[in-house]
Amino acid sequence: MSKLERQKLSLPTGHDKLLLHSCCAPCSGEVMETLIESGIDFSIFFYNPNIHPVKEYLIRKEENIRFAEKHHIPFIDCDYDTDNWFARAKGMENEPEKGIRCTMCFDMRFERTALYAAEHGFSLISSSLGISRWKNMQQINECGHRSASHYAGIHYWDYNWRKHGGAVRMLDISKREELCWTSANVKNFINKSTVAVCIHCGIATVGA
């Protein structure tokens, strides 16, 4: 098998379905197609209050819904509680990418994912966030495991979605499906302090 060939996966022992947190269709497209080809039962969980402005958020959500419906994958649309995100981010305006603001952001999204899993019969969660080379995979996995540990019987699957050409196929699928992630940066405010919100997976980063 080629190092770039998509591998057939199996869920970790003891789990029969997966709740996949999705940050956007471009990042989750490869993950979804891998799970589908592997015959894995999964649902998409869309909870991303960090994406701003609302126009950008809606574009990303609708693109994710479109791709999920095309493949007949259940799509769970969670609240856009952006005020909660800004409240948590207060005081972190000048933190660098991959710093404590990103940890807060991952924790917030994974905590809600784990809670939904615990309340709706899922024992395993994961996320498409790790496929992006712009992100710190160790940071993401630590947040995932920490959030899952708050609920009895919930586990985080830290599979490396970048492996075997996954990161390359992510871009290929985005082009093939014409999946949209629109702008690179937008200006926003936290308590009158200007930050640039990185649209690539929606993580806030400081900008001029």
trRosetta pair geometry for C-beta under 8 A, 3 or more apart (Angstrom, degrees):
i j d omega theta_ij theta_ji phi_ij phi_ji
1 5 5.0 -122 -177 62 88 137
1 7 7.1 74 161 -93 153 87
2 5 4.0 109 58 -23 90 103
2 165 7.9 22 118 -23 105 135
3 164 6.3 -142 169 -119 47 59
3 165 7.2 123 119 -35 63 94
4 164 6.2 135 -139 -180 20 53
4 165 3.4 77 -157 -57 74 131
4 168 6.8 -19 -149 48 114 142
5 164 6.2 -56 70 -174 43 107
5 165 7.0 78 -18 20 15 134
6 33 7.7 -64 -137 116 159 101
6 34 5.8 -146 -162 -108 116 88
6 37 6.5 56 128 74 134 157
6 164 6.3 124 -108 128 31 122
6 165 7.0 -87 -63 70 63 110
6 166 7.6 98 -109 -83 81 74
6 169 7.0 35 -71 -47 109 167
7 34 7.8 26 64 -151 59 110
7 163 7.9 -21 15 112 125 109
7 164 5.3 -148 -12 -74 102 178
8 37 6.7 -115 -105 125 77 93
8 38 4.9 145 -159 -111 66 81
8 39 8.0 19 -159 14 107 92
9 34 6.4 50 0 155 124 103
9 35 7.1 -46 57 -100 126 53
9 38 4.3 -27 48 -118 74 160
9 40 6.6 -20 87 -41 101 136
9 159 7.1 29 -140 -140 143 158
10 38 7.1 -150 -66 180 41 121
10 40 7.8 168 -131 -83 30 107
11 15 4.5 -112 149 88 127 103
11 16 7.0 173 64 -99 154 15
11 17 7.7 -66 -76 -55 164 8
11 18 6.3 -159 -107 -54 122 107
11 40 6.0 127 -47 -132 100 115
11 124 6.4 142 -163 66 120 173
11 157 7.3 -80 -147 -97 75 149
12 15 5.4 50 68 19 78 121
12 124 6.7 166 42 -115 106 139
12 155 7.0 -89 70 112 147 144
12 157 6.0 -162 -12 -107 117 102
14 123 7.4 -90 131 114 91 145
15 18 7.1 66 150 -73 127 74
15 123 5.4 -146 -115 82 92 107
15 124 4.1 43 -148 -31 149 136
15 155 7.1 -113 -67 55 134 123
15 157 7.8 -122 60 -65 168 122
16 41 6.6 8 146 48 71 127
17 40 7.7 136 -129 172 48 76
17 41 4.1 -56 -109 99 93 107
17 42 6.2 168 -171 -86 75 45
17 43 7.5 35 165 -5 116 89
17 122 6.3 -97 96 -119 99 82
17 124 7.2 171 91 47 44 105
18 35 7.0 -114 56 -136 141 137
18 40 6.1 14 9 158 123 119
18 41 7.1 147 18 91 73 57
18 42 4.0 -21 68 -108 95 101
18 43 7.6 -175 93 27 57 59
18 122 7.2 64 -161 -153 16 117
18 124 5.1 -54 -110 98 68 109
18 125 7.2 128 -166 -113 71 25
18 126 6.1 -16 -169 16 120 108
18 157 6.8 -43 -127 13 118 146
19 42 7.2 176 -82 -157 20 78
19 43 5.7 -17 -117 64 65 93
19 45 5.3 36 175 -25 96 129
19 76 7.9 -16 -149 23 102 143
19 113 6.3 165 124 -176 118 93
19 116 6.7 177 -172 98 155 105
19 117 4.7 -146 27 -91 152 101
19 120 7.8 104 -85 76 138 115
19 122 4.2 33 -26 -169 117 170
19 124 7.0 159 21 90 75 55
19 125 4.8 -32 73 -106 97 78
19 126 7.8 152 81 24 51 61
20 28 7.0 122 141 -143 125 117
20 31 6.6 163 -162 134 142 129
20 32 7.5 170 98 -84 163 75
20 35 7.3 -106 -53 -42 149 163
20 42 5.3 38 -14 174 113 127
20 43 7.0 180 26 83 80 40
20 44 5.7 -38 75 -108 98 52
20 45 6.5 169 80 18 40 84
20 125 7.5 160 -88 -160 27 59
20 126 5.5 -21 -114 70 71 86
20 127 6.9 144 -168 -100 63 29
20 128 6.7 60 171 -38 107 88
21 45 5.0 -44 -96 76 56 104
21 46 7.9 132 -156 -91 57 27
21 47 6.8 -59 -138 41 100 92
21 109 6.2 111 -168 150 144 107
21 110 6.7 -91 -29 -97 165 63
21 113 4.5 -55 -70 -95 118 149
21 125 6.6 41 -20 -179 99 105
21 126 7.1 -148 24 100 81 37
21 127 4.0 -21 67 -105 106 89
21 128 7.0 -137 96 13 62 74
21 129 7.3 -11 102 -15 109 102
22 25 7.5 37 170 -75 129 40
22 27 7.3 159 -162 82 74 98
22 28 4.0 -7 -134 -67 107 154
22 31 7.9 -169 -105 68 90 134
22 44 5.0 -7 -9 -159 132 102
22 45 6.8 151 10 63 78 47
22 46 5.5 -34 64 -89 98 75
22 64 5.6 141 122 -146 140 137
22 127 7.5 -176 -73 -151 27 65
22 128 5.1 33 -124 11 61 129
23 27 5.3 7 61 56 103 146
23 28 7.0 165 39 -40 61 101
23 48 5.9 110 -140 -95 59 136
23 60 8.0 -52 146 177 56 135
23 127 7.2 59 -32 -179 95 102
23 128 5.7 -133 17 77 86 100
23 129 5.2 92 -30 -81 133 79
23 201 4.6 14 146 -143 151 80
23 202 6.2 -156 -172 23 104 112
24 27 5.2 82 61 18 84 100
24 28 6.7 179 82 1 37 97
24 48 7.7 34 -56 -55 73 173
24 60 4.6 -71 -118 -156 96 111
24 63 7.0 19 -172 81 81 122
24 64 6.3 -130 -159 -64 35 112
24 128 7.7 -130 46 96 53 136
24 179 8.0 126 148 160 94 120
24 181 5.8 63 160 -105 153 104
24 201 6.5 -130 6 -100 116 50
24 202 7.3 149 -43 -21 115 107
25 28 6.0 -70 -130 51 28 98
25 29 5.8 51 167 -54 68 96
25 60 7.0 -171 3 -163 85 62
25 63 4.1 -116 7 128 142 100
25 64 4.3 -155 -61 -83 87 58
25 66 7.2 -6 -98 58 154 91
25 67 4.7 137 -142 1 117 142
25 174 7.8 129 115 -110 85 82
25 177 7.6 -118 152 107 121 138
25 179 4.5 -145 111 -152 115 127
25 180 7.7 45 56 45 124 54
25 181 7.9 -154 57 -66 81 86
26 29 6.1 -35 -146 -1 21 117
26 63 7.8 3 -29 133 74 140
26 170 6.7 73 161 171 72 91
26 171 7.9 27 -173 -102 104 43
26 173 7.7 154 -146 90 53 93
26 174 4.2 31 -131 -102 94 123
26 179 4.7 169 -74 111 73 129
26 180 7.8 -127 -45 73 110 15
26 181 5.0 -51 0 -42 142 122
27 30 7.8 -68 176 30 34 95
27 31 7.4 15 139 -2 66 117
27 128 4.5 126 126 140 100 116
27 129 6.9 30 157 -95 150 30
27 131 5.4 154 -167 63 85 116
27 132 5.7 -39 -119 -52 121 102
27 170 6.4 7 -129 -158 39 128
27 201 6.1 58 -47 -88 154 98
28 31 5.1 -65 -154 47 54 114
28 32 5.5 56 149 -28 85 105
28 44 7.0 77 170 -126 155 117
28 64 6.6 48 48 -128 137 103
28 67 7.6 145 89 95 102 144
28 128 3.8 -92 -88 -74 74 165
28 131 8.0 161 -83 22 34 141
29 32 5.9 -58 -147 35 25 110
29 33 6.4 18 159 -13 63 107
29 67 6.0 -89 -100 -164 88 154
29 170 6.4 129 63 -140 96 61
29 173 4.1 -178 128 122 133 138
29 174 6.3 174 25 -64 152 65
29 177 6.4 -162 -131 25 145 148
29 179 6.1 -130 -53 -35 140 161
30 33 5.9 -56 -144 39 31 107
30 34 6.3 33 156 -21 65 107
30 131 6.3 154 66 -153 123 156
30 161 6.8 124 103 172 111 110
30 166 5.3 130 146 -165 140 77
30 167 7.9 -154 53 -83 171 18
30 169 4.7 119 -117 102 121 101
30 170 4.2 -75 -12 -81 135 69
30 173 5.5 -174 -63 7 74 144
31 34 5.9 -58 -151 35 28 112
31 35 6.4 25 154 -16 64 108
31 128 4.7 -135 8 -106 152 94
31 131 6.2 -128 -50 -43 106 141
31 161 5.3 -29 -89 -136 97 141
31 166 7.7 53 -72 -164 63 121
32 35 5.8 -58 -149 38 30 109
32 36 6.2 31 155 -20 66 108
32 42 7.9 -147 -125 84 67 132
32 44 7.4 -10 -95 -76 118 115
32 67 6.9 128 57 140 164 115
32 68 7.3 -124 -131 -97 151 67
32 71 6.4 141 156 55 121 163
32 73 6.4 -89 -151 -35 118 168
33 36 5.5 -51 -143 37 33 114
33 37 6.2 31 159 -15 66 107
33 71 7.8 -135 -88 -98 63 154
33 169 7.8 -117 67 148 135 129
33 173 6.7 -156 -8 -106 143 146
34 37 6.0 -57 -146 40 27 107
34 38 6.2 20 155 -14 63 114
34 161 7.5 -173 28 -139 157 90
34 166 7.1 -13 -54 -115 145 108
35 38 5.7 -64 -146 43 29 109
35 40 4.4 -83 -164 61 83 118
35 42 5.2 -27 168 14 149 143
36 39 7.8 40 175 -66 31 28
36 40 7.6 -81 -64 45 21 77
36 71 5.8 -85 -89 -171 149 133
36 73 7.6 -90 -78 -69 109 118
42 73 6.9 -8 89 -150 81 113
43 73 6.8 160 -125 172 42 84
43 74 4.1 -33 -123 79 100 109
43 75 7.3 -169 -172 -77 81 21
43 76 6.0 57 150 -17 119 109
43 122 7.7 -112 38 -78 114 134
44 64 6.7 -177 162 166 149 111
44 68 5.1 -97 12 -102 147 138
44 73 5.8 74 -16 130 106 117
44 74 6.9 -175 26 95 72 55
44 75 4.8 -12 66 -115 113 66
44 76 6.5 -174 92 24 57 73
45 76 4.8 -14 -110 66 63 117
45 78 6.6 35 -177 -25 82 120
45 113 5.3 123 108 -123 150 92
45 116 6.1 156 -133 78 137 151
45 125 7.8 -34 26 -138 146 105
46 61 5.9 110 164 -126 150 88
46 64 5.8 136 -94 103 134 152
46 65 8.0 -53 -24 -59 158 79
46 75 6.7 13 -9 -174 117 91
46 76 6.7 175 21 85 72 59
46 77 5.5 -14 62 -113 115 53
46 78 6.1 -171 86 19 57 83
47 78 3.7 -11 -86 62 96 141
47 79 7.3 28 -128 51 94 57
47 109 5.5 160 101 -145 99 80
47 112 4.9 -135 153 98 165 137
47 113 6.4 -157 37 -62 132 80
48 51 4.8 37 133 -9 111 113
48 57 7.0 -177 95 -135 101 94
48 60 7.2 -62 76 107 149 140
48 61 8.0 -164 45 -72 115 91
48 80 7.9 -13 74 -116 58 78
48 109 6.5 20 -95 -112 55 128
48 202 5.5 82 180 67 120 168
49 79 7.4 4 -72 111 115 76
49 80 5.6 143 -105 -163 78 49
49 81 5.1 -44 -101 66 148 57
49 82 4.8 -168 -171 -84 93 49
49 84 6.3 17 131 64 166 96
49 85 4.1 -175 115 -35 109 128
49 108 7.4 -81 47 135 112 132
49 109 7.9 -168 23 -83 80 87
50 85 5.3 -168 -79 -156 61 148
50 105 5.1 43 -80 -146 151 119
50 108 7.8 127 -47 74 109 133
50 109 7.4 -63 -4 -54 117 119
50 197 7.6 178 162 -155 77 116
50 202 4.8 119 100 143 97 109
50 203 6.6 7 144 -104 143 39
50 204 6.4 -119 -169 -27 105 93
51 56 5.7 -139 165 110 98 104
51 57 4.4 136 101 -93 112 82
51 60 6.0 -86 -171 31 163 150
51 197 7.6 130 -145 156 35 131
51 199 7.5 65 -142 -136 88 66
51 202 3.8 -62 -83 -123 81 133
52 56 6.4 56 123 50 19 126
52 57 6.9 3 -89 -42 30 106
52 82 6.9 104 -83 -142 101 133
52 186 6.6 -137 108 81 81 128
52 188 4.9 46 111 -83 145 152
52 197 4.9 66 56 56 102 175
52 202 7.8 114 8 -150 59 94
53 56 5.6 108 53 10 54 99
53 57 7.2 -101 118 -4 36 95
53 186 6.3 -104 -14 138 85 158
53 188 7.1 170 -70 -90 76 110
54 57 5.2 -51 -147 36 40 118
54 58 6.2 39 156 -20 70 103
54 80 7.4 84 -124 156 92 151
54 82 7.7 -93 -79 -32 88 155
55 58 6.0 -56 -149 36 28 108
55 59 6.6 30 153 -20 62 105
56 59 5.8 -54 -151 34 31 112
56 60 6.4 27 155 -16 65 107
56 182 6.0 -137 -125 66 86 141
56 183 7.0 -75 -103 37 121 103
56 186 6.7 -139 -39 -7 147 149
56 199 6.2 -111 -162 -125 141 113
57 60 6.0 -62 -153 38 28 108
57 61 6.2 24 155 -17 66 110
57 80 6.2 88 162 -133 151 134
57 82 8.0 -95 -64 -71 159 124
58 61 5.7 -54 -141 39 32 110
58 62 6.0 29 161 -17 67 108
59 62 6.1 -59 -145 39 25 106
59 63 6.3 25 157 -18 62 109
59 180 5.9 -79 167 107 112 123
59 182 5.7 49 108 -25 158 133
60 63 5.9 -57 -148 36 28 111
60 64 6.4 27 155 -18 63 108
60 180 7.8 -126 -87 96 50 82
60 181 6.8 44 -99 -121 95 65
60 202 7.5 -19 -64 -57 175 122
61 64 5.7 -59 -151 37 31 110
61 65 6.3 32 152 -20 67 105
61 77 6.9 67 -164 -128 123 107
62 65 5.5 -49 -145 35 34 113
62 66 6.3 40 153 -24 64 103
63 66 5.6 -50 -148 32 31 115
63 67 6.5 25 156 -14 64 105
63 179 5.4 104 180 -154 126 79
63 180 5.2 -149 -84 47 144 83
63 181 7.9 -115 62 -68 167 56
64 67 6.0 -56 -148 38 31 106
64 68 6.2 30 154 -18 66 109
64 75 7.1 143 128 -138 93 128
65 68 5.8 -59 -145 40 29 110
65 69 6.1 27 159 -18 67 109
65 75 5.4 125 -117 152 70 171
65 77 7.6 2 -82 -73 114 116
66 69 6.1 -58 -146 37 25 108
66 70 6.5 32 154 -26 61 105
67 70 5.6 -49 -151 27 32 117
67 71 6.9 5 158 4 63 107
67 177 6.4 47 -103 171 107 153
67 179 6.6 10 -62 -100 132 117
68 71 6.4 -77 -156 50 30 93
68 73 4.3 -99 -158 70 81 100
68 74 7.5 -59 173 87 124 14
68 75 4.3 111 107 -67 160 116
69 72 7.2 32 -166 -79 36 36
69 73 7.7 -97 -59 43 22 68
69 75 7.2 -48 -52 -12 74 134
76 116 6.9 134 143 176 154 151
78 112 6.2 110 179 151 159 132
78 116 7.1 -98 -89 -63 126 146
81 84 4.2 22 134 13 111 121
81 85 6.9 138 104 -18 70 84
82 85 5.4 -50 -152 33 43 114
82 86 6.4 39 153 -16 72 103
83 86 5.9 -55 -147 39 33 108
83 87 6.3 37 152 -23 65 106
84 87 5.7 -54 -149 34 30 114
84 88 6.5 26 155 -15 64 106
84 108 7.6 157 128 -157 108 132
85 88 5.9 -60 -153 38 31 107
85 89 6.1 22 154 -15 67 113
85 105 7.3 43 -148 -117 104 83
85 108 6.6 127 -106 138 78 166
86 89 5.5 -60 -140 43 32 109
86 90 6.8 60 153 -51 62 84
86 190 5.7 -170 -154 -120 91 89
87 90 5.9 -27 -162 -11 33 116
88 104 5.5 173 150 170 114 125
88 108 6.1 157 69 -76 173 138
89 92 5.1 -100 -167 53 61 114
89 93 7.4 89 151 -70 95 58
89 101 6.0 50 -134 -142 89 105
89 104 6.7 160 -88 101 63 143
89 105 7.6 32 -82 -69 105 93
89 190 5.6 -99 109 -122 111 148
89 204 6.5 51 -141 36 146 159
90 190 6.2 -167 -98 172 56 113
90 191 6.0 76 -130 -22 95 130
92 95 4.5 -27 -173 -1 83 128
92 99 7.8 178 -166 104 105 113
92 100 6.2 -128 -128 92 122 96
92 101 4.0 146 153 -83 133 102
92 104 6.7 -136 -45 16 171 149
92 190 7.9 -38 61 123 70 166
93 190 5.2 -164 -88 66 104 124
93 191 7.6 -108 -54 52 134 100
93 193 4.2 -4 -144 114 166 142
93 195 5.4 -136 -153 -62 81 118
93 206 7.0 90 154 -99 61 98
94 193 7.8 -80 -44 171 83 141
94 206 5.7 48 -135 -93 44 143
95 99 4.1 -150 171 94 102 138
95 100 5.4 -102 -143 49 151 82
95 101 4.3 155 74 -14 136 109
95 102 7.9 -147 124 -6 122 75
95 206 7.3 165 63 -36 37 113
96 99 4.5 107 61 -30 69 126
96 205 7.5 15 -168 -144 44 85
96 206 6.8 -62 -102 16 45 116
97 102 6.6 64 -165 -49 48 133
97 198 7.1 44 -103 -17 120 153
97 203 6.8 93 -135 117 88 125
97 205 4.5 -3 -70 -112 100 115
97 206 8.0 -126 -35 20 74 75
98 102 5.5 -31 -108 29 20 157
98 135 7.5 157 -93 -150 92 47
98 136 4.7 95 -137 -22 112 126
98 139 6.4 -178 -155 -14 80 164
99 102 6.0 112 54 15 43 98
99 103 7.4 -81 129 -3 37 97
100 103 5.2 -49 -147 36 43 117
100 104 6.3 49 152 -23 69 100
101 104 5.6 -49 -150 34 34 114
101 105 6.3 35 151 -21 65 106
101 203 7.9 125 115 -177 99 91
101 204 6.0 -78 147 72 136 107
102 105 5.4 -53 -146 37 34 114
102 106 6.3 33 156 -17 67 104
102 135 7.9 175 -170 -138 137 87
102 136 7.5 98 119 29 148 111
102 139 6.6 33 115 147 118 145
102 203 5.5 20 -111 -158 95 130
103 106 6.0 -54 -145 38 29 107
103 107 6.1 32 155 -20 64 109
103 139 6.3 -103 -87 -169 82 108
103 143 6.2 -172 -151 -79 65 119
104 107 5.7 -59 -148 37 27 113
104 108 6.3 29 155 -23 64 107
105 108 5.8 -52 -148 31 28 113
105 109 6.6 18 158 -9 62 107
105 203 6.0 150 89 -126 164 83
105 204 7.2 171 -67 17 145 93
106 109 6.1 -63 -149 42 30 104
106 110 5.9 17 161 -9 69 115
106 129 7.1 168 -116 128 102 172
106 139 6.9 151 4 139 162 90
106 140 5.8 -146 -135 -120 146 59
106 143 3.7 57 122 123 120 172
106 144 7.5 -69 167 -46 112 67
107 110 6.1 -65 -139 46 24 102
107 111 5.9 31 161 -27 65 109
107 143 5.1 -117 -69 -149 62 107
107 146 6.8 -37 -115 89 95 125
107 147 6.2 170 -147 -69 58 107
108 111 6.0 -53 -145 29 22 112
108 112 6.9 16 157 -11 58 105
109 112 6.1 -59 -156 37 31 107
109 113 6.4 31 149 -20 65 109
109 127 7.8 84 119 -114 120 141
110 113 5.2 -51 -144 37 39 116
110 114 6.1 40 156 -20 69 103
110 125 7.3 135 -153 124 83 141
110 127 7.0 -73 -91 -48 97 138
110 143 5.4 143 16 139 150 95
110 144 5.2 -139 -134 -104 148 53
110 146 7.7 87 101 69 138 80
110 147 3.7 174 122 14 105 165
110 148 7.5 -64 166 -37 111 72
110 156 7.5 11 -163 -105 127 130
111 114 5.9 -53 -146 37 29 109
111 115 6.4 31 153 -21 62 106
111 147 4.7 -128 -75 -136 54 111
111 150 6.9 21 -131 32 86 152
112 115 5.6 -51 -145 35 33 114
112 116 6.4 33 156 -18 64 103
113 116 5.9 -56 -151 36 30 108
113 117 6.4 32 150 -21 64 107
113 125 5.1 122 138 -156 114 144
113 127 7.4 -116 -51 -75 176 102
113 147 7.1 58 58 134 93 143
114 117 5.5 -52 -148 35 33 116
114 118 6.3 33 154 -20 66 105
114 125 5.8 -108 -86 2 64 157
114 147 4.6 -178 -15 144 140 95
114 148 5.1 -160 -112 -94 128 48
114 150 6.3 100 118 55 146 103
114 151 5.3 174 159 12 105 130
114 154 5.2 106 -157 148 93 153
114 156 7.8 -48 -86 -70 110 96
115 118 5.8 -56 -149 35 30 110
115 119 6.3 17 157 -10 65 112
115 151 7.0 173 -93 -61 44 141
116 119 5.9 -67 -146 44 30 104
116 120 5.8 -11 168 11 69 121
116 122 7.6 24 114 32 75 127
117 120 6.6 -81 -134 52 20 87
117 122 3.7 -83 -148 78 83 112
117 123 7.1 154 166 -73 113 11
117 124 7.5 -148 -155 59 140 21
117 125 5.1 -101 -55 -59 153 111
117 151 7.3 146 81 87 99 156
117 154 5.4 111 101 -127 126 119
118 122 7.7 -60 -43 63 27 77
118 151 4.1 -107 -76 -168 140 147
118 152 7.8 92 -131 52 118 59
118 153 7.4 121 -119 71 85 97
118 154 5.4 -62 -71 -55 92 132
122 125 6.7 83 132 -66 129 78
122 154 7.6 52 105 -121 80 92
123 153 5.4 -74 -130 155 99 91
123 154 6.2 -146 -156 -106 48 46
123 155 6.4 25 151 19 78 91
124 154 7.6 173 -78 -157 24 58
124 155 5.4 -21 -107 69 69 91
124 156 7.8 137 -159 -107 62 16
124 157 5.5 40 -176 -32 109 112
125 144 7.0 -157 101 -161 103 99
125 147 7.9 -65 78 99 146 114
125 148 6.1 -166 42 -89 114 110
125 154 6.7 16 -3 -176 109 102
125 155 7.5 175 26 87 70 42
125 156 5.6 -34 73 -108 87 65
125 157 7.1 -171 85 14 33 83
126 144 7.3 28 -129 -154 44 145
126 156 6.7 122 -91 -167 55 65
126 157 4.1 -44 -73 64 114 99
126 158 7.5 -170 -124 -72 94 27
126 159 6.6 -3 -137 28 145 97
127 130 6.3 109 87 -8 88 91
127 140 6.8 -130 73 180 131 118
127 144 6.4 -141 5 -93 117 125
128 131 5.6 -34 -176 10 69 117
128 161 6.9 -36 -139 34 55 176
129 132 6.5 -55 -176 20 48 110
129 135 5.8 -139 163 165 87 178
129 140 5.2 -172 104 -133 119 138
129 201 6.1 100 -129 -156 80 135
130 135 6.7 -118 -115 91 34 130
130 137 5.0 69 -147 -126 96 89
130 140 5.0 -171 -80 97 86 153
130 141 7.1 57 -96 -55 132 84
130 158 7.5 136 -80 -157 165 65
130 159 8.0 151 82 84 148 56
130 160 6.9 -116 146 -130 128 46
130 161 5.5 121 91 23 98 106
130 162 7.1 -109 140 -23 82 95
131 161 4.0 -59 -82 100 92 124
131 162 5.7 156 -142 -67 54 70
131 166 5.9 -108 -136 137 106 114
131 167 6.1 173 178 -93 79 69
131 170 5.5 144 150 -76 130 148
132 135 4.6 74 83 3 103 107
132 167 7.8 122 -114 -126 21 99
132 170 8.0 -148 -81 144 58 166
132 200 6.8 143 -151 158 142 103
132 201 5.5 -91 -22 -40 166 142
133 162 6.8 100 -73 -118 81 137
133 167 5.8 56 -41 -145 105 144
134 200 5.6 49 43 122 167 135
134 201 6.9 180 75 18 123 127
135 139 7.4 -126 171 63 84 111
135 140 5.9 48 150 -44 125 127
135 201 6.6 -35 -56 68 124 167
135 203 7.6 136 -98 -21 98 151
136 139 3.8 55 95 11 114 118
136 140 6.6 164 89 -15 61 83
137 140 5.5 -54 -147 37 35 112
137 141 6.1 32 157 -18 69 107
137 160 6.9 27 -162 -119 152 87
137 162 7.6 -91 -78 -1 140 129
138 141 5.8 -56 -144 39 30 109
138 142 6.2 32 157 -21 64 106
139 142 5.9 -54 -147 34 27 111
139 143 6.6 25 155 -15 61 107
140 143 5.9 -62 -154 38 29 109
140 144 6.3 30 151 -21 66 109
141 144 5.4 -53 -145 36 34 114
141 145 6.2 30 159 -15 68 105
141 156 7.2 150 -156 126 62 130
141 158 4.2 52 -131 -131 114 127
142 145 6.1 -55 -145 39 28 106
142 146 6.2 29 156 -20 63 111
143 146 5.7 -57 -144 38 29 112
143 147 6.2 27 159 -18 65 108
144 147 6.0 -58 -147 36 26 107
144 148 6.3 22 158 -15 63 110
144 156 3.7 143 145 -164 99 148
144 158 6.4 157 78 -84 140 89
145 148 5.8 -58 -146 39 30 110
145 149 6.3 36 155 -30 64 107
145 156 4.8 -125 -79 45 49 134
145 158 7.0 -19 -52 -53 102 124
146 149 5.8 -55 -152 26 29 115
146 150 7.6 39 151 -30 57 95
147 150 6.2 -46 -169 11 38 114
147 156 7.0 90 62 -66 89 131
148 151 6.7 -80 -169 45 44 92
148 154 4.6 -145 -160 121 80 94
148 155 5.5 73 169 -140 145 16
148 156 4.1 -151 -18 -34 144 92
149 154 7.9 -128 -56 79 17 92
150 154 7.8 -21 64 61 62 130
151 154 4.0 34 85 12 109 132
160 163 4.7 78 103 -24 105 109
160 166 7.9 167 132 33 68 146
161 166 4.8 -157 158 153 62 155
161 167 7.8 112 116 -61 76 68
162 166 5.1 -151 -139 69 16 111
162 167 4.4 17 -141 -42 83 108
163 166 5.8 40 55 2 41 118
165 168 4.8 -55 -165 44 76 115
165 169 5.5 74 135 -24 91 101
166 169 5.8 -58 -143 40 30 107
166 170 6.4 44 154 -33 64 100
167 170 5.5 -40 -153 18 32 121
167 171 7.5 27 153 -11 58 98
168 171 6.2 -59 -166 35 36 105
168 172 6.5 33 144 -17 69 110
169 172 5.1 -55 -143 41 42 115
169 173 5.9 44 158 -23 73 102
170 173 6.1 -55 -148 34 24 108
170 174 6.6 27 152 -21 59 107
171 174 5.6 -53 -150 33 34 115
171 175 6.6 30 154 -15 65 104
172 175 5.9 -59 -154 37 31 108
172 176 6.1 29 152 -19 67 111
173 176 5.5 -55 -140 40 32 112
173 177 5.8 9 167 1 70 114
173 179 7.2 21 124 1 79 132
174 177 6.5 -64 -134 50 20 93
174 178 7.9 63 165 -111 51 6
174 179 4.5 -89 -138 52 68 109
174 181 7.6 -28 -149 -10 133 110
175 178 7.3 16 -173 -75 28 46
181 199 6.3 143 160 138 92 108
181 200 6.9 58 155 -105 142 55
182 199 6.5 -95 81 174 84 155
183 186 5.9 82 98 -53 143 93
183 199 5.4 127 86 -18 71 160
184 198 7.8 -34 167 -147 61 64
184 199 6.0 -160 -163 36 15 114
184 200 7.3 1 -145 -34 63 96
185 196 4.7 -5 -167 -177 120 117
185 197 7.0 146 -154 65 65 47
185 198 6.3 -32 -101 -105 82 48
185 199 6.5 -144 -80 -6 29 95
185 207 6.2 118 -170 -88 142 167
186 196 7.1 149 71 -156 31 69
186 197 5.6 -20 63 52 84 98
186 199 6.7 76 -3 -57 94 109
187 194 6.2 -26 -161 -157 103 103
187 195 7.9 144 -154 78 57 38
187 196 6.2 -46 -98 -103 54 66
187 197 7.9 130 -139 9 9 84
187 207 7.4 -122 -101 82 73 124
188 194 7.7 140 77 -150 35 57
188 195 6.0 -29 71 68 83 83
188 196 7.7 117 23 -128 78 21
188 197 5.0 27 11 -22 127 120
188 204 7.7 -87 60 -121 127 109
189 192 6.0 6 -173 -103 123 19
189 193 6.6 137 -157 61 71 39
189 194 6.1 -40 -100 -96 75 51
189 195 7.3 142 -110 22 25 78
190 193 5.3 -31 69 60 77 96
190 195 5.9 19 4 1 107 125
194 207 7.5 -85 137 76 95 76
195 204 5.5 26 141 -175 137 110
195 205 7.3 163 178 87 97 27
195 206 5.7 -73 -135 -109 83 50
195 207 6.5 91 -178 26 43 80
196 204 7.7 149 90 -162 42 65
196 205 5.8 -28 82 81 90 76
196 206 6.7 60 30 155 85 18
196 207 2.5 28 -7 11 128 140
196 208 7.7 8 -34 32 124 40
197 202 7.1 -9 167 -158 103 56
197 203 7.9 -176 -166 101 67 25
197 204 4.9 -43 -117 -108 73 72
197 205 7.3 125 -131 27 22 63
198 201 7.5 4 114 60 102 71
198 202 7.2 134 90 -165 68 7
198 203 5.2 -10 63 70 113 70
198 204 6.7 159 17 -124 80 13
198 205 4.4 44 -30 8 116 114
199 202 6.4 4 -149 -82 37 51
200 203 7.6 -35 83 27 69 89
